[in-house]
Amino acid sequence: MHLSDFPDRLSPMLVKELRQGLRSRSFIAVFLTLQAVLGIILLTASAAATSDHAGSSISNIIFSFFSIAVLIIQPLRGIGALSSEVKENTIDMMVLTRLSAWRIVTGKWSAIVSQSALILVTIIPYLILRYFFGGMNLLGEIVLLGLIFFTSATLTAITVGLSASASVILRSVLPVVGLPIGGYILMVFLTYQSGISELVEYCALEKKESWIGLPLFLAASTYIGFFFLSAGTSLIATYAENHSTLRRLISLVVASGAAVVCSMSSVTDPYIAIGVFAVILAPIFAISLTEFAPLVSPAYQKFVKYGSLGKLAGLFLFPGWPSGVFFCVILTGISFVPFLMNHPSYNTKEFYATGLACLGTLLFPAVVINLLRMQGPHRVSHYVLFGIASCIFAVVLAGISESMSSRDFLWLFIWLPPVILTMQTISAFDDSMLLMAAGIVDVGLFCLLLILAQHSYRASIGEIKKSLPDHEHPTAQ
Amino acid sequence: MSDSAITVHNLYRFFGPLQAVNGISFEIPHGSVCGFVGANGAGKTTAMRILASLDYPTMGHAEICGINVVHHPAEVRRLIGWMPDHFGNYDNMTVLEYLDFYARALGYKGAERRQRIDEVMEFTDLVSLADRFSNKLSKGMTQRLCLGRSLLHDPQVLIMDEPAAGLDPKARVELKHLIRVLAKEGKTIFISSHILSELGEMCDSLLFINNGRIVHHGDSESLKRSSDALGGVLYDVQLDGDPQALSDWAILQPNIEFLESRKTGGRIRIDTEDPTKAADVLARMIRDNLRVIDFHREQRNLEDAFIDILANLEKDQNFIPVPPPLPAANPPAVPQGQALP
């Protein structure tokens, strides 16, 4: 019996997952296959290394196989990470220890990322060998390797976060279908002769765009990865844990930062600005507008002990979707700041209509699930599925309209925000009308959400006040 | 420290329209073993999950050693050990590594962790299985492993949801033995099971739950000695002579029903629990020249007792699940030894 394989300072979750993961057949198969393939290819290449392009060809091969291993296979291993614990009822036993849900989720994620790191380390000797074939852009290839690894970590965060969802469709179909499609695109790109060279050149940080693009990519990946892990955490956490407040504060800081940057004219392309805010708002809207977290005394009392200010903060930061709606109103306001600053690049009706339609697309599924009174911790899965379904429906309507002489029937579906987006792509519609429609739809959706949220918020505050013992009641202090 | 290890007061838990726990109240003293009995879906697991701070009540409160499970879940978790009704084991992980993971997760470090694991493995007789993969264990071994896990932090209160389900007789005996030892060590054990006879042997008290409500709280002996659903009591009568004489005599007696013949007598049912009436019956037998050599009250098994309690409730018009009262209208805790009307 030996237990000295991992030191005490490592997270218990990481130790557990590494013990299991390093013995798992999937990891051993990936690891050995990669070594065998790279070994054979290098031996073959070195025997026939007469061409000037031998070095870059070897790079292509190494990056291709490494990408398949860490961008497809390793992230896919995350799909069952949390669902298996939930299904086997072992998650309850874990949360009763000192492990928080966040440590459980990050432990799962870091174990898979550690194994990806192990794969990364083991291909370094092949890259050193490849150096002797010449023509190597050392910095570019090292940065690219790091970029692939970082992307792998983000994709793993996405699958680990999704793995907490009860929705089989969301948990399985999206990653299982999405990752191979992504993998195919990657393969097409990598096999395209100049693709890898261009990417290496971009990663060599010799151009100004690289210094902006790469940090932006890393920031967006980190933000998205954090939100998926955080969403997974909320799905497995017990009622006593509050992950909402920190999550909302982070998104508030990020959105405020983006608003400042966009207001200062750094981003002149309006659609890049929309893209930036879509990346920032989509995850926090999905989670905050659907969050099924009962407001219980541990979370409540942390706010009310600061008096009126705490209660006001609680209105936006308490766990649960009602305060999430109020928070999203604030976040929407912040996101509109750069556009209201009357930046000349943003000052087009088409652009405003697109922005409002995107906002409506984020609000619409939340209105549906709250009107249908869907309960349970997996409302976020329903939100995503409703969102995808509404977008697909809008695309189908656009397809039908293509085959018809009159496209005016699309106005019948104007209440569905993705339809406004598809209508914008058709030149037959006036931008002013679309802008007005998008504005009315958004205001309507927000009003509906606010009415529902206000009712639910009051009820939950009333319940918690009743449940508090007299000596713990804030008014008694 | 609170007088009770577990205190539940007016606890409700609704899942939409489903009233899983419907205003239950009870107390379990320190160092006692309490059985929690009820049909599937009666609300046992929900109530136990609330006590383990894994779920929250819609209304009411629950305390472990005087600490509110909703307001102070972290403190409660240090006091309780939890065994769920079903759970899986991990792939590619040995018994020793399994316990090591939980010991790390509970904050044990270095030699202390190793010592605690050794103690638990010895107690649960897992030493010989230390290097066996945890998902290759039998059901009985798995339950011992789970019990070992729940004991790692030496909890004061053990909450065990159906720990004997699916165990073979040998594993059941082993588990029962371990629970008895833990009870002797002064731990409070709250255990649910379908096997009432086993609970009766090891529990100081039994809580019966039906449709989310506590319908009885008392010790098993009082249940065994209680009357049946119609208020009658069974007696075993042995005669010296023709056993047929007992049935012939009983037919002519008011308030007595002859149930079955036995080799040297039979079973009769007297329609009252009053012991003086039983004494009168015995006196009448002797007066009517029945040569009685044995006359004793039969103990009922707990399953019969439970079914009779449910039958009594069904008879009672008042036992219709109703919407919960406001929290102010707190029903009193069910005193031990009483069934609800």
Interface residues (C-beta under 8 A of the other chain):
Chain A: M1 L3 D8 P12 M13 V15 K16 R19 Q20 G21 R23 S24 S84 K87 E88 N89 T90 D92 M93 M94 V95 L96 T97 R98 L99 T238 Y239 A240 P294 V296 S297 P298 Q375 K466 S467 L468 P469 E472
Chain B: G16 R49 A52 S53 L54 D55 Y56 M59 H61 N68 V70 H71 H72 P73 A74 R77 I80 W82 P84 H86 F87 G88 N89 Y90 D91 N92 M93 L96 E97 D100 F101 Y102 R104 A105 L106 G107 K109 G110 R113 R114 I117 A130 D131 C146 R149 P327
